Each structure stands twice: as C-alpha cells, then as structure tokens.
C-alpha cells in the first residue's frame, strides 16, 4: 500500500505533467462538485494549503470568481511571492469535457489569468484527472474572443 502524499515532503511542481500528477495524488477521482486551489511558490514548492470551495453552480456567472482570484493572489503575495496557482474543477461524470466545464475554464482563466500565473487547470472526474487547455493552441477553432478548450492527458 502506498503512503498518502504529504505536501511538506513533495517535490516541486515545475511542469504541466507534474501539476496533473499532483492533482491526481491530492484530489483524485471526483466525489462532489467543487473547486480546488493549490498554490506554488516561485520555485514550484507547494504552499501547505489546499483550498476546496464547495457549493459551486453548474456554470459560473461572469466575474463570479474574481474575488477568489484576489484572495488567492494575496495568499501568494504573503506566502509565495512570484508563485502560481493550480486550479481544479472537481465534478462527478465522465472524462469528456462538457459545456459547463468549458464555461468554468473560461471564467477561471480570465479571472485568475489577470492577477496570477496559472500553472495548470484540471478537471477531476469519475475516471481520474484531465487537463483543461484554453487558447488558440487547444485545437478546434473557437469564435473570436472565446478560447477553445479540450481534454488531454488523462490519469
């Protein structure tokens, strides 16, 4: 039996693959609908604080996570200057990304991307963890002003 990961003993997170693995280790498969925030210092060491936010809606209202982004940025300013955040949407269901997942990806990338560096955005689902990728490199073309989103790197 493998021992659970202790944040204090974990290696730094410096790549997208390492971020996805950290989400899989700490959050794993979906149980309920919520957001998770992990913060890293400038060298990628995880700040020993893992923040779940439950009671989230199926789709976010525009600007609804701006306050959370400001709060996370303040924590990083005090405890990990120059650091970044890993954002995870936990929701029961299949690995295939849904329209609500895409709405969350857009809202999180807009709200957090304005104030802090995002190391990775993920969905924890029934089958594991997949990455949310926004922007022109994500594959399928999106309408102007709308980032495209796709799943990849399932764990």
C-alpha positions in Angstrom: 0.0 0.0 0.0 1.3 3.4 -1.0 1.5 6.1 1.7 -0.5 9.3 1.0 1.4 12.3 -0.4 2.4 14.8 2.3 2.6 18.3 0.8 5.6 19.0 3.0 7.6 16.1 1.5 6.5 16.5 -2.1 8.9 17.6 -4.9 8.4 21.0 -6.5 5.9 21.2 -9.4 7.6 22.7 -12.5 5.8 21.1 -15.4 2.2 20.6 -16.6 2.7 16.8 -16.2 3.9 17.3 -12.6 0.9 19.6 -11.9 -1.5 17.0 -13.3 0.1 14.2 -11.2 -0.1 16.4 -8.1 -3.8 16.9 -8.7 -4.3 13.2 -9.2 -2.4 12.5 -5.9 -4.2 15.0 -3.7 -7.7 15.2 -5.2 -8.0 12.0 -7.3 -11.4 11.0 -8.7 -14.5 13.2 -8.3 -16.8 12.9 -5.3 -18.7 16.1 -5.4 -18.9 19.4 -7.3 -16.3 21.9 -6.1 -13.2 23.9 -7.0 -9.8 23.3 -5.6 -6.9 25.8 -5.3 -3.2 24.7 -4.9 -0.6 27.4 -4.6 3.1 27.1 -5.6 5.9 29.4 -4.6 8.2 30.8 -7.3 10.4 27.7 -7.3 7.3 25.3 -7.6 7.2 24.2 -3.9 3.6 23.7 -2.9 2.4 26.0 -0.1 0.9 23.7 2.5 -2.6 24.9 2.0 -5.1 23.1 -0.2 -8.4 25.0 -0.5 -11.7 23.4 -1.6 -14.7 25.6 -2.4 -18.0 23.7 -2.4 -21.5 24.7 -3.4 -20.4 25.9 -6.8 -23.0 26.3 -9.6 -23.1 24.1 -12.7 -21.8 27.2 -14.7 -20.2 30.3 -13.2 -21.6 33.8 -13.6 -19.2 36.1 -15.4 -16.9 37.7 -12.8 -18.0 35.3 -10.1 -14.5 34.1 -9.2 -12.8 37.4 -9.3 -12.9 37.7 -5.5 -11.4 34.2 -5.1 -8.6 35.2 -7.5 -7.9 38.3 -5.5 -7.8 36.3 -2.3 -5.5 33.6 -3.7 -3.2 36.3 -5.1 -3.0 37.8 -1.6 -2.1 34.5 -0.1 0.6 34.1 -2.7 1.9 37.6 -2.1 2.4 36.8 1.6 3.5 33.1 1.4 4.9 32.6 -2.1 5.8 35.8 -3.8 6.2 35.2 -7.6 4.3 32.0 -7.3 1.4 30.4 -9.2 -1.8 28.5 -8.8 -3.2 25.2 -9.9 -6.9 25.3 -10.4 -9.1 22.1 -10.4 -12.8 21.7 -11.1 -14.0 18.5 -9.3 -17.2 17.2 -10.8 -18.8 13.7 -11.0 -19.2 12.4 -14.5 -17.3 11.1 -17.5 -13.9 12.3 -18.7 -15.3 14.1 -21.7 -15.4 17.8 -21.2 -18.8 19.4 -21.0 -20.1 22.8 -21.9 -20.2 23.7 -18.2 -16.5 22.6 -17.9 -15.7 24.9 -20.7 -17.6 27.8 -19.1 -15.6 27.2 -15.9 -12.3 27.0 -17.9 -13.0 30.4 -19.5 -14.1 32.0 -16.2 -11.1 30.7 -14.3 -8.6 31.6 -17.0 -10.0 35.1 -17.3 -10.3 35.9 -13.6 -7.1 34.3 -12.4 -5.1 35.0 -15.5 -5.4 38.7 -14.9 -3.8 38.6 -11.5 -1.6 35.4 -11.1 0.3 32.9 -13.2 -1.7 29.7 -13.7 0.5 26.5 -13.7 -2.4 24.3 -14.8 -6.2 23.9 -14.9 -7.7 20.5 -14.5 -11.0 18.6 -14.2 -11.2 15.8 -11.6 -13.9 13.4 -12.9 -15.1 9.8 -12.2 -12.2 8.3 -14.2 -9.3 10.5 -13.0 -8.0 13.9 -13.9 -7.8 15.6 -17.3 -6.3 19.0 -18.3 -8.3 22.0 -19.4 -6.4 23.8 -22.1 -7.6 27.2 -23.2 -6.4 29.4 -26.1 -5.5 29.0 -29.7 -3.2 26.0 -29.1 -6.1 24.0 -27.8 -7.1 22.6 -31.2 -10.5 23.3 -32.6 -11.2 26.9 -33.6 -13.4 29.0 -31.3 -15.4 32.1 -32.1 -13.4 35.3 -31.8 -12.8 36.3 -28.2 -13.7 32.7 -27.0 -10.8 30.4 -26.0 -11.2 26.8 -27.1 -11.0 24.0 -24.5 -10.2 20.3 -24.8 -9.3 17.4 -22.6 -5.9 15.7 -22.7 -3.5 13.8 -20.5 -6.0 11.6 -18.7 -4.7 10.0 -15.5 
